[in-house]
């Protein structure tokens, strides 16, 4: 295990260790946009695989793998990056069965690739569940221990200001990443690690997490009620069982991007969402959907959440001519 | 200013931002060996410039610049990396006059280089002075503000477990590095920053630093007395005015490297020093000196420092046949 500055540093270092410029990483459509920034900064190509309500589409994953094989690009494919719990931005959780299915598919194409293809499981939101049972991580998949890289964090479930994350990595990846960590910053703050040890061993962590889960559950509920009340009927979303986000999709004709009227009008009313288009890799094999938005219930108060959704609903109605 | 995880992260990010594989960075002979690791990990070449008791040899710097110009390698020269206060490993401090002199020399060769050549001033030990007056940093050099990158830290003068450093960077470098920081880890722990703000504004930082300076002064003195007592007369060193290290040089015939008898014998007596050879860049234009060692008085108790020097002195006498 390697301790990092939030899980972000683990994602960066694993990508630095595993990928060269021009390599390919499969990501979800949509995916965590900061990870796309990492790929871009290192000249790595992202290929998108669609997601469904229970996570990654295995059918589409197989199609993408097959097409990479045909084009020869499979030789540059190094990883599948999966935000597996209450995904940022969609709120979707990938089922354990699908994780195992994805690992099997990746293995199937290793021969064509000529090297191992890893699953990088980003479990940043795992502890922020407020409904249902925990889903096993890909680490539990028998026979795949040497293909799974797991990135977790204490920032999200405990305190964003601590920025302590961790990674569980198979041997050769571990060796490469620990060396990179030494070069990058010579180790994560010992003070923060000690603080977390105390919080974890004293039970304060669990206590705080339970309170946090309740708080986010309440905010998620409040946002849901507000969306039902204020959003036009055409707007669609999935109900997340945890995490911090709703992923709202508006009719295709309506654009949500940074330059769109919708975004600008919302901003003028002090409402900020993450435009969906930022969450898609620059994958030339498909058009980026432009009609989604990530709406977060993490930071705002319940009152502000309701107010924000009311205002955003107003803008949506106006744009849809309702 | 950019806040980082110790100054190590600043050194790494600046180097990532400024240098491509195959580029050249001038370093001191000897220099901070962890920085050499950064260079090596990124395929960057180090060229060594000798140091004297008042720091970098400007004469040798000019020779190295001239030879880089002649070979055409000057086009790949991006920075001079200077550990300017109580240098790790030599304990040497570069005078302000020499810093200005170095900046002037670098500027002189910019035309041949075809781009700016920066001075990366690593001031990690600056606050750990226990004798004499502070030396101005290169930031004070008039007309060179756009060529100086300054890396400082609160780890060394306050608490090694906090790992909060900072960098002062001219505009274009700042922009590049802040982007890298975002990708690497999305920001340094806010909790640690708040803690430091409190320590600094309450005066606790100054209080602690003063105590620390006194403690290190005492240890340095203790080590000096022990070296005078137990080391053979042929061993040479400079007396540092701060920091954590002595840089001891033994007769050239005696090797201090990891595989040397001296090192192994010392280790067998639980005495660990940093072999000098680790502190020299892989610069093919000169042979690496193999007869130095970095001895630290930072971590040990006064009693252990005396005991360690006594044992090391014994091994040295044995090896020199005394």
Interface residues (C-beta under 8 A of the other chain):
Chain A: X4 X5 X6 X8 X9 X12 X34 X37 X38 X41 X159 X160 X161 X162 X163 X164 X179 X180 X182 X183 X184 X185 X186 X187 X188 X189 X190 X191 X192 X194 X195
Chain B: X4 X5 X6 X8 X9 X12 X34 X37 X38 X41 X159 X160 X161 X162 X163 X164 X179 X180 X182 X183 X184 X185 X186 X187 X188 X189 X190 X191 X192 X194 X195
